[in-house]
Amino acid sequence: MPIYEYLCNKCGKNFEYLQMGGDGSGIQCPHCQSGDISRLMSCFATSPGQGGGGLGMASAPGGGHKCGSGGFS
Ligand SMILES: [Zn+2]
């Protein structure tokens, strides 16, 4: 499944969104509910089982980007 990463242009936070066949319209920032978002370069989906993949856990404090940070075991 494609998981896309988005950046909110309003609050500056990034989040992941599991896109299921749609065109991505209507996605809102889970932090501030703004629709002013940009899609970032997609990462490979992390393996299931990492906390259930809830949207609330998508953004790490400090703006750490997990792409390329060696998250795979
Ligand atoms: Zn936001």
PDB file of the backbone (N, CA, C, O) and the ligand in Angstrom, with CONECT records:
HET     ZN  A 101       1
ATOM      1  N   MET A   1       0.841  -1.198   0.000  1.00  0.00           N
ATOM      2  CA  MET A   1       0.000   0.000   0.000  1.00  0.00           C
ATOM      3  C   MET A   1       0.876   1.248   0.000  1.00  0.00           C
ATOM      4  O   MET A   1       1.889   1.317   0.697  1.00  0.00           O
ATOM      5  N   PRO A   2       0.483   2.189  -0.761  1.00  0.00           N
ATOM      6  CA  PRO A   2       1.278   3.417  -0.774  1.00  0.00           C
ATOM      7  C   PRO A   2       0.965   4.300   0.426  1.00  0.00           C
ATOM      8  O   PRO A   2      -0.185   4.652   0.686  1.00  0.00           O
ATOM      9  N   ILE A   3       1.994   4.634   1.122  1.00  0.00           N
ATOM     10  CA  ILE A   3       1.829   5.612   2.198  1.00  0.00           C
ATOM     11  C   ILE A   3       2.583   6.861   1.779  1.00  0.00           C
ATOM     12  O   ILE A   3       3.793   6.821   1.552  1.00  0.00           O
ATOM     13  N   TYR A   4       1.884   7.936   1.681  1.00  0.00           N
ATOM     14  CA  TYR A   4       2.501   9.185   1.265  1.00  0.00           C
ATOM     15  C   TYR A   4       2.725  10.072   2.474  1.00  0.00           C
ATOM     16  O   TYR A   4       1.997  10.030   3.466  1.00  0.00           O
ATOM     17  N   GLU A   5       3.743  10.859   2.344  1.00  0.00           N
ATOM     18  CA  GLU A   5       4.042  11.783   3.423  1.00  0.00           C
ATOM     19  C   GLU A   5       3.694  13.188   2.946  1.00  0.00           C
ATOM     20  O   GLU A   5       3.991  13.582   1.818  1.00  0.00           O
ATOM     21  N   TYR A   6       3.073  13.904   3.821  1.00  0.00           N
ATOM     22  CA  TYR A   6       2.626  15.251   3.488  1.00  0.00           C
ATOM     23  C   TYR A   6       3.202  16.256   4.452  1.00  0.00           C
ATOM     24  O   TYR A   6       3.505  15.951   5.606  1.00  0.00           O
ATOM     25  N   LEU A   7       3.341  17.441   3.956  1.00  0.00           N
ATOM     26  CA  LEU A   7       3.784  18.541   4.805  1.00  0.00           C
ATOM     27  C   LEU A   7       2.681  19.579   4.846  1.00  0.00           C
ATOM     28  O   LEU A   7       2.170  20.015   3.814  1.00  0.00           O
ATOM     29  N   CYS A   8       2.332  19.959   6.046  1.00  0.00           N
ATOM     30  CA  CYS A   8       1.324  20.999   6.199  1.00  0.00           C
ATOM     31  C   CYS A   8       1.977  22.359   6.003  1.00  0.00           C
ATOM     32  O   CYS A   8       2.967  22.680   6.660  1.00  0.00           O
ATOM     33  N   ASN A   9       1.431  23.138   5.119  1.00  0.00           N
ATOM     34  CA  ASN A   9       1.988  24.463   4.861  1.00  0.00           C
ATOM     35  C   ASN A   9       1.563  25.474   5.916  1.00  0.00           C
ATOM     36  O   ASN A   9       2.104  26.578   5.992  1.00  0.00           O
ATOM     37  N   LYS A  10       0.624  25.097   6.695  1.00  0.00           N
ATOM     38  CA  LYS A  10       0.116  26.037   7.694  1.00  0.00           C
ATOM     39  C   LYS A  10       0.871  25.924   9.014  1.00  0.00           C
ATOM     40  O   LYS A  10       1.352  26.921   9.553  1.00  0.00           O
ATOM     41  N   CYS A  11       0.969  24.704   9.526  1.00  0.00           N
ATOM     42  CA  CYS A  11       1.633  24.543  10.821  1.00  0.00           C
ATOM     43  C   CYS A  11       3.033  23.953  10.667  1.00  0.00           C
ATOM     44  O   CYS A  11       3.788  23.879  11.636  1.00  0.00           O
ATOM     45  N   GLY A  12       3.374  23.538   9.462  1.00  0.00           N
ATOM     46  CA  GLY A  12       4.742  23.094   9.198  1.00  0.00           C
ATOM     47  C   GLY A  12       5.041  21.678   9.664  1.00  0.00           C
ATOM     48  O   GLY A  12       6.195  21.249   9.636  1.00  0.00           O
ATOM     49  N   LYS A  13       4.035  20.958  10.084  1.00  0.00           N
ATOM     50  CA  LYS A  13       4.270  19.588  10.530  1.00  0.00           C
ATOM     51  C   LYS A  13       4.064  18.636   9.358  1.00  0.00           C
ATOM     52  O   LYS A  13       3.325  18.912   8.413  1.00  0.00           O
ATOM     53  N   ASN A  14       4.738  17.530   9.464  1.00  0.00           N
ATOM     54  CA  ASN A  14       4.536  16.531   8.427  1.00  0.00           C
ATOM     55  C   ASN A  14       3.810  15.323   9.003  1.00  0.00           C
ATOM     56  O   ASN A  14       3.861  15.044  10.201  1.00  0.00           O
ATOM     57  N   PHE A  15       3.148  14.633   8.121  1.00  0.00           N
ATOM     58  CA  PHE A  15       2.361  13.484   8.547  1.00  0.00           C
ATOM     59  C   PHE A  15       2.257  12.518   7.397  1.00  0.00           C
ATOM     60  O   PHE A  15       2.519  12.863   6.244  1.00  0.00           O
ATOM     61  N   GLU A  16       1.877  11.320   7.722  1.00  0.00           N
ATOM     62  CA  GLU A  16       1.718  10.301   6.700  1.00  0.00           C
ATOM     63  C   GLU A  16       0.244  10.037   6.471  1.00  0.00           C
ATOM     64  O   GLU A  16      -0.584  10.157   7.374  1.00  0.00           O
ATOM     65  N   TYR A  17      -0.047   9.682   5.263  1.00  0.00           N
ATOM     66  CA  TYR A  17      -1.431   9.390   4.939  1.00  0.00           C
ATOM     67  C   TYR A  17      -1.467   8.178   4.029  1.00  0.00           C
ATOM     68  O   TYR A  17      -0.788   8.139   3.003  1.00  0.00           O
ATOM     69  N   LEU A  18      -2.239   7.220   4.398  1.00  0.00           N
ATOM     70  CA  LEU A  18      -2.394   6.028   3.582  1.00  0.00           C
ATOM     71  C   LEU A  18      -3.433   6.301   2.513  1.00  0.00           C
ATOM     72  O   LEU A  18      -4.626   6.414   2.793  1.00  0.00           O
ATOM     73  N   GLN A  19      -2.963   6.403   1.305  1.00  0.00           N
ATOM     74  CA  GLN A  19      -3.860   6.769   0.220  1.00  0.00           C
ATOM     75  C   GLN A  19      -4.404   5.511  -0.446  1.00  0.00           C
ATOM     76  O   GLN A  19      -3.637   4.668  -0.912  1.00  0.00           O
ATOM     77  N   MET A  20      -5.673   5.392  -0.488  1.00  0.00           N
ATOM     78  CA  MET A  20      -6.282   4.181  -1.013  1.00  0.00           C
ATOM     79  C   MET A  20      -7.098   4.498  -2.253  1.00  0.00           C
ATOM     80  O   MET A  20      -8.326   4.579  -2.205  1.00  0.00           O
ATOM     81  N   GLY A  21      -6.415   4.672  -3.332  1.00  0.00           N
ATOM     82  CA  GLY A  21      -7.078   4.804  -4.614  1.00  0.00           C
ATOM     83  C   GLY A  21      -7.600   6.182  -4.950  1.00  0.00           C
ATOM     84  O   GLY A  21      -8.033   6.424  -6.076  1.00  0.00           O
ATOM     85  N   GLY A  22      -7.565   7.068  -4.010  1.00  0.00           N
ATOM     86  CA  GLY A  22      -8.069   8.404  -4.284  1.00  0.00           C
ATOM     87  C   GLY A  22      -7.015   9.264  -4.957  1.00  0.00           C
ATOM     88  O   GLY A  22      -5.909   8.802  -5.239  1.00  0.00           O
ATOM     89  N   ASP A  23      -7.353  10.483  -5.205  1.00  0.00           N
ATOM     90  CA  ASP A  23      -6.402  11.395  -5.835  1.00  0.00           C
ATOM     91  C   ASP A  23      -5.728  12.304  -4.813  1.00  0.00           C
ATOM     92  O   ASP A  23      -4.967  13.203  -5.170  1.00  0.00           O
ATOM     93  N   GLY A  24      -6.010  12.063  -3.577  1.00  0.00           N
ATOM     94  CA  GLY A  24      -5.351  12.839  -2.536  1.00  0.00           C
ATOM     95  C   GLY A  24      -6.080  14.110  -2.181  1.00  0.00           C
ATOM     96  O   GLY A  24      -5.672  14.820  -1.262  1.00  0.00           O
ATOM     97  N   SER A  25      -7.136  14.409  -2.878  1.00  0.00           N
ATOM     98  CA  SER A  25      -7.868  15.623  -2.538  1.00  0.00           C
ATOM     99  C   SER A  25      -8.658  15.417  -1.253  1.00  0.00           C
ATOM    100  O   SER A  25      -9.101  14.312  -0.941  1.00  0.00           O
ATOM    101  N   GLY A  26      -8.815  16.471  -0.548  1.00  0.00           N
ATOM    102  CA  GLY A  26      -9.600  16.399   0.662  1.00  0.00           C
ATOM    103  C   GLY A  26      -8.819  15.965   1.883  1.00  0.00           C
ATOM    104  O   GLY A  26      -9.381  15.799   2.965  1.00  0.00           O
ATOM    105  N   ILE A  27      -7.514  15.780   1.705  1.00  0.00           N
ATOM    106  CA  ILE A  27      -6.707  15.407   2.861  1.00  0.00           C
ATOM    107  C   ILE A  27      -6.467  16.646   3.714  1.00  0.00           C
ATOM    108  O   ILE A  27      -6.166  17.727   3.210  1.00  0.00           O
ATOM    109  N   GLN A  28      -6.609  16.455   4.992  1.00  0.00           N
ATOM    110  CA  GLN A  28      -6.383  17.564   5.907  1.00  0.00           C
ATOM    111  C   GLN A  28      -5.265  17.230   6.871  1.00  0.00           C
ATOM    112  O   GLN A  28      -5.012  16.070   7.196  1.00  0.00           O
ATOM    113  N   CYS A  29      -4.617  18.268   7.308  1.00  0.00           N
ATOM    114  CA  CYS A  29      -3.593  18.108   8.328  1.00  0.00           C
ATOM    115  C   CYS A  29      -4.239  17.601   9.614  1.00  0.00           C
ATOM    116  O   CYS A  29      -5.211  18.188  10.089  1.00  0.00           O
ATOM    117  N   PRO A  30      -3.713  16.522  10.178  1.00  0.00           N
ATOM    118  CA  PRO A  30      -4.294  15.997  11.419  1.00  0.00           C
ATOM    119  C   PRO A  30      -3.989  16.870  12.623  1.00  0.00           C
ATOM    120  O   PRO A  30      -4.553  16.677  13.700  1.00  0.00           O
ATOM    121  N   HIS A  31      -3.092  17.835  12.436  1.00  0.00           N
ATOM    122  CA  HIS A  31      -2.710  18.687  13.568  1.00  0.00           C
ATOM    123  C   HIS A  31      -3.563  19.951  13.627  1.00  0.00           C
ATOM    124  O   HIS A  31      -3.995  20.379  14.698  1.00  0.00           O
ATOM    125  N   CYS A  32      -3.795  20.533  12.461  1.00  0.00           N
ATOM    126  CA  CYS A  32      -4.527  21.801  12.474  1.00  0.00           C
ATOM    127  C   CYS A  32      -5.714  21.781  11.514  1.00  0.00           C
ATOM    128  O   CYS A  32      -6.418  22.781  11.369  1.00  0.00           O
ATOM    129  N   GLN A  33      -5.934  20.642  10.861  1.00  0.00           N
ATOM    130  CA  GLN A  33      -7.074  20.467   9.960  1.00  0.00           C
ATOM    131  C   GLN A  33      -7.022  21.400   8.755  1.00  0.00           C
ATOM    132  O   GLN A  33      -8.044  21.678   8.128  1.00  0.00           O
ATOM    133  N   SER A  34      -5.842  21.871   8.446  1.00  0.00           N
ATOM    134  CA  SER A  34      -5.718  22.701   7.262  1.00  0.00           C
ATOM    135  C   SER A  34      -5.664  21.818   6.011  1.00  0.00           C
ATOM    136  O   SER A  34      -5.127  20.711   6.037  1.00  0.00           O
ATOM    137  N   GLY A  35      -6.213  22.317   4.954  1.00  0.00           N
ATOM    138  CA  GLY A  35      -6.136  21.593   3.693  1.00  0.00           C
ATOM    139  C   GLY A  35      -4.972  22.062   2.844  1.00  0.00           C
ATOM    140  O   GLY A  35      -4.791  21.593   1.721  1.00  0.00           O
ATOM    141  N   ASP A  36      -4.190  22.975   3.369  1.00  0.00           N
ATOM    142  CA  ASP A  36      -3.067  23.521   2.619  1.00  0.00           C
ATOM    143  C   ASP A  36      -1.833  22.670   2.862  1.00  0.00           C
ATOM    144  O   ASP A  36      -0.998  22.985   3.710  1.00  0.00           O
ATOM    145  N   ILE A  37      -1.736  21.594   2.108  1.00  0.00           N
ATOM    146  CA  ILE A  37      -0.662  20.637   2.343  1.00  0.00           C
ATOM    147  C   ILE A  37       0.063  20.325   1.053  1.00  0.00           C
ATOM    148  O   ILE A  37      -0.480  20.487  -0.040  1.00  0.00           O
ATOM    149  N   SER A  38       1.281  19.882   1.195  1.00  0.00           N
ATOM    150  CA  SER A  38       2.084  19.484   0.051  1.00  0.00           C
ATOM    151  C   SER A  38       2.513  18.037   0.234  1.00  0.00           C
ATOM    152  O   SER A  38       2.798  17.597   1.348  1.00  0.00           O
ATOM    153  N   ARG A  39       2.555  17.316  -0.850  1.00  0.00           N
ATOM    154  CA  ARG A  39       2.985  15.934  -0.740  1.00  0.00           C
ATOM    155  C   ARG A  39       4.501  15.866  -0.846  1.00  0.00           C
ATOM    156  O   ARG A  39       5.112  16.479  -1.721  1.00  0.00           O
ATOM    157  N   LEU A  40       5.079  15.117   0.054  1.00  0.00           N
ATOM    158  CA  LEU A  40       6.522  14.951   0.042  1.00  0.00           C
ATOM    159  C   LEU A  40       6.878  13.684  -0.717  1.00  0.00           C
ATOM    160  O   LEU A  40       6.018  12.911  -1.138  1.00  0.00           O
ATOM    161  N   MET A  41       8.151  13.511  -0.868  1.00  0.00           N
ATOM    162  CA  MET A  41       8.651  12.295  -1.494  1.00  0.00           C
ATOM    163  C   MET A  41       8.191  11.093  -0.681  1.00  0.00           C
ATOM    164  O   MET A  41       8.359  11.057   0.538  1.00  0.00           O
ATOM    165  N   SER A  42       7.626  10.138  -1.344  1.00  0.00           N
ATOM    166  CA  SER A  42       7.092   9.001  -0.608  1.00  0.00           C
ATOM    167  C   SER A  42       8.202   8.055  -0.184  1.00  0.00           C
ATOM    168  O   SER A  42       9.169   7.820  -0.909  1.00  0.00           O
ATOM    169  N   CYS A  43       8.032   7.534   0.990  1.00  0.00           N
ATOM    170  CA  CYS A  43       8.954   6.538   1.506  1.00  0.00           C
ATOM    171  C   CYS A  43       8.315   5.169   1.299  1.00  0.00           C
ATOM    172  O   CYS A  43       7.121   5.050   1.023  1.00  0.00           O
ATOM    173  N   PHE A  44       9.119   4.177   1.437  1.00  0.00           N
ATOM    174  CA  PHE A  44       8.522   2.861   1.515  1.00  0.00           C
ATOM    175  C   PHE A  44       7.783   2.740   2.836  1.00  0.00           C
ATOM    176  O   PHE A  44       8.216   3.259   3.865  1.00  0.00           O
ATOM    177  N   ALA A  45       6.693   2.066   2.783  1.00  0.00           N
ATOM    178  CA  ALA A  45       5.896   1.912   3.996  1.00  0.00           C
ATOM    179  C   ALA A  45       6.678   1.152   5.048  1.00  0.00           C
ATOM    180  O   ALA A  45       7.363   0.170   4.764  1.00  0.00           O
ATOM    181  N   THR A  46       6.556   1.626   6.241  1.00  0.00           N
ATOM    182  CA  THR A  46       7.176   0.885   7.333  1.00  0.00           C
ATOM    183  C   THR A  46       6.394  -0.394   7.558  1.00  0.00           C
ATOM    184  O   THR A  46       5.204  -0.474   7.255  1.00  0.00           O
ATOM    185  N   SER A  47       7.055  -1.360   8.075  1.00  0.00           N
ATOM    186  CA  SER A  47       6.401  -2.638   8.263  1.00  0.00           C
ATOM    187  C   SER A  47       5.291  -2.528   9.298  1.00  0.00           C
ATOM    188  O   SER A  47       5.401  -1.775  10.265  1.00  0.00           O
ATOM    189  N   PRO A  48       4.234  -3.277   9.086  1.00  0.00           N
ATOM    190  CA  PRO A  48       3.144  -3.247  10.062  1.00  0.00           C
ATOM    191  C   PRO A  48       3.605  -3.788  11.408  1.00  0.00           C
ATOM    192  O   PRO A  48       4.531  -4.596  11.485  1.00  0.00           O
ATOM    193  N   GLY A  49       2.961  -3.343  12.435  1.00  0.00           N
ATOM    194  CA  GLY A  49       3.339  -3.804  13.760  1.00  0.00           C
ATOM    195  C   GLY A  49       4.083  -2.752  14.550  1.00  0.00           C
ATOM    196  O   GLY A  49       4.381  -2.952  15.728  1.00  0.00           O
ATOM    197  N   GLN A  50       4.386  -1.639  13.917  1.00  0.00           N
ATOM    198  CA  GLN A  50       5.056  -0.574  14.654  1.00  0.00           C
ATOM    199  C   GLN A  50       4.006   0.349  15.278  1.00  0.00           C
ATOM    200  O   GLN A  50       3.820   1.488  14.849  1.00  0.00           O
ATOM    201  N   GLY A  51       3.358  -0.151  16.253  1.00  0.00           N
ATOM    202  CA  GLY A  51       2.400   0.673  16.965  1.00  0.00           C
ATOM    203  C   GLY A  51       1.090   0.845  16.233  1.00  0.00           C
ATOM    204  O   GLY A  51       0.287   1.710  16.584  1.00  0.00           O
ATOM    205  N   GLY A  52       0.869   0.040  15.228  1.00  0.00           N
ATOM    206  CA  GLY A  52      -0.415   0.073  14.556  1.00  0.00           C
ATOM    207  C   GLY A  52      -0.526   1.122  13.469  1.00  0.00           C
ATOM    208  O   GLY A  52      -1.524   1.161  12.750  1.00  0.00           O
ATOM    209  N   GLY A  53       0.462   1.959  13.336  1.00  0.00           N
ATOM    210  CA  GLY A  53       0.464   2.923  12.252  1.00  0.00           C
ATOM    211  C   GLY A  53      -0.589   3.996  12.357  1.00  0.00           C
ATOM    212  O   GLY A  53      -1.078   4.488  11.340  1.00  0.00           O
ATOM    213  N   GLY A  54      -0.939   4.358  13.543  1.00  0.00           N
ATOM    214  CA  GLY A  54      -1.930   5.419  13.708  1.00  0.00           C
ATOM    215  C   GLY A  54      -1.415   6.743  13.200  1.00  0.00           C
ATOM    216  O   GLY A  54      -0.217   7.019  13.272  1.00  0.00           O
ATOM    217  N   LEU A  55      -2.291   7.546  12.699  1.00  0.00           N
ATOM    218  CA  LEU A  55      -1.891   8.840  12.170  1.00  0.00           C
ATOM    219  C   LEU A  55      -1.317   9.738  13.255  1.00  0.00           C
ATOM    220  O   LEU A  55      -0.478  10.597  12.982  1.00  0.00           O
ATOM    221  N   GLY A  56      -1.763   9.540  14.454  1.00  0.00           N
ATOM    222  CA  GLY A  56      -1.302  10.389  15.539  1.00  0.00           C
ATOM    223  C   GLY A  56       0.161  10.215  15.871  1.00  0.00           C
ATOM    224  O   GLY A  56       0.746  11.038  16.575  1.00  0.00           O
ATOM    225  N   MET A  57       0.761   9.143  15.365  1.00  0.00           N
ATOM    226  CA  MET A  57       2.151   8.890  15.679  1.00  0.00           C
ATOM    227  C   MET A  57       3.061   9.235  14.509  1.00  0.00           C
ATOM    228  O   MET A  57       4.256   8.938  14.527  1.00  0.00           O
ATOM    229  N   ALA A  58       2.491   9.854  13.510  1.00  0.00           N
ATOM    230  CA  ALA A  58       3.245  10.041  12.273  1.00  0.00           C
ATOM    231  C   ALA A  58       4.387  11.034  12.432  1.00  0.00           C
ATOM    232  O   ALA A  58       5.442  10.852  11.824  1.00  0.00           O
ATOM    233  N   SER A  59       4.210  12.041  13.203  1.00  0.00           N
ATOM    234  CA  SER A  59       5.240  13.062  13.276  1.00  0.00           C
ATOM    235  C   SER A  59       6.093  12.896  14.524  1.00  0.00           C
ATOM    236  O   SER A  59       5.583  12.749  15.635  1.00  0.00           O
ATOM    237  N   ALA A  60       7.363  12.923  14.319  1.00  0.00           N
ATOM    238  CA  ALA A  60       8.278  12.792  15.438  1.00  0.00           C
ATOM    239  C   ALA A  60       8.665  14.170  15.962  1.00  0.00           C
ATOM    240  O   ALA A  60       8.808  15.111  15.182  1.00  0.00           O
ATOM    241  N   PRO A  61       8.829  14.291  17.234  1.00  0.00           N
ATOM    242  CA  PRO A  61       9.284  15.573  17.786  1.00  0.00           C
ATOM    243  C   PRO A  61      10.664  15.923  17.253  1.00  0.00           C
ATOM    244  O   PRO A  61      11.517  15.054  17.074  1.00  0.00           O
ATOM    245  N   GLY A  62      10.860  17.165  17.012  1.00  0.00           N
ATOM    246  CA  GLY A  62      12.161  17.590  16.501  1.00  0.00           C
ATOM    247  C   GLY A  62      12.254  17.510  14.992  1.00  0.00           C
ATOM    248  O   GLY A  62      13.289  17.834  14.408  1.00  0.00           O
ATOM    249  N   GLY A  63      11.188  17.084  14.369  1.00  0.00           N
ATOM    250  CA  GLY A  63      11.173  17.053  12.912  1.00  0.00           C
ATOM    251  C   GLY A  63      12.035  15.963  12.316  1.00  0.00           C
ATOM    252  O   GLY A  63      12.443  16.061  11.158  1.00  0.00           O
ATOM    253  N   GLY A  64      12.317  14.941  13.074  1.00  0.00           N
ATOM    254  CA  GLY A  64      13.133  13.850  12.542  1.00  0.00           C
ATOM    255  C   GLY A  64      12.452  13.173  11.373  1.00  0.00           C
ATOM    256  O   GLY A  64      11.256  12.887  11.413  1.00  0.00           O
ATOM    257  N   HIS A  65      13.208  12.926  10.356  1.00  0.00           N
ATOM    258  CA  HIS A  65      12.658  12.290   9.172  1.00  0.00           C
ATOM    259  C   HIS A  65      13.162  10.862   9.115  1.00  0.00           C
ATOM    260  O   HIS A  65      14.369  10.625   9.075  1.00  0.00           O
ATOM    261  N   LYS A  66      12.252   9.923   9.111  1.00  0.00           N
ATOM    262  CA  LYS A  66      12.713   8.559   9.240  1.00  0.00           C
ATOM    263  C   LYS A  66      13.160   7.940   7.920  1.00  0.00           C
ATOM    264  O   LYS A  66      13.685   6.826   7.909  1.00  0.00           O
ATOM    265  N   CYS A  67      12.969   8.621   6.847  1.00  0.00           N
ATOM    266  CA  CYS A  67      13.450   8.109   5.572  1.00  0.00           C
ATOM    267  C   CYS A  67      14.978   8.046   5.607  1.00  0.00           C
ATOM    268  O   CYS A  67      15.641   9.057   5.839  1.00  0.00           O
ATOM    269  N   GLY A  68      15.509   6.898   5.385  1.00  0.00           N
ATOM    270  CA  GLY A  68      16.959   6.798   5.326  1.00  0.00           C
ATOM    271  C   GLY A  68      17.636   6.830   6.676  1.00  0.00           C
ATOM    272  O   GLY A  68      18.861   6.923   6.755  1.00  0.00           O
ATOM    273  N   SER A  69      16.874   6.756   7.715  1.00  0.00           N
ATOM    274  CA  SER A  69      17.492   6.808   9.028  1.00  0.00           C
ATOM    275  C   SER A  69      17.721   5.410   9.585  1.00  0.00           C
ATOM    276  O   SER A  69      18.027   5.252  10.767  1.00  0.00           O
ATOM    277  N   GLY A  70      17.579   4.430   8.766  1.00  0.00           N
ATOM    278  CA  GLY A  70      17.882   3.077   9.206  1.00  0.00           C
ATOM    279  C   GLY A  70      16.802   2.468  10.052  1.00  0.00           C
ATOM    280  O   GLY A  70      17.087   1.743  11.005  1.00  0.00           O
ATOM    281  N   GLY A  71      15.571   2.752   9.718  1.00  0.00           N
ATOM    282  CA  GLY A  71      14.481   2.237  10.520  1.00  0.00           C
ATOM    283  C   GLY A  71      14.209   0.766  10.301  1.00  0.00           C
ATOM    284  O   GLY A  71      13.570   0.115  11.128  1.00  0.00           O
ATOM    285  N   PHE A  72      14.691   0.244   9.194  1.00  0.00           N
ATOM    286  CA  PHE A  72      14.425  -1.159   8.932  1.00  0.00           C
ATOM    287  C   PHE A  72      15.366  -2.052   9.732  1.00  0.00           C
ATOM    288  O   PHE A  72      16.539  -1.733   9.928  1.00  0.00           O
ATOM    289  N   SER A  73      14.841  -3.142  10.173  1.00  0.00           N
ATOM    290  CA  SER A  73      15.688  -4.059  10.903  1.00  0.00           C
ATOM    291  C   SER A  73      16.040  -5.250  10.032  1.00  0.00           C
ATOM    292  O   SER A  73      16.757  -6.148  10.474  1.00  0.00           O
TER     293      SER A  73
HETATM  294 ZN    ZN A 101      -1.188  21.648  10.011  1.00  0.00          ZN2+
END
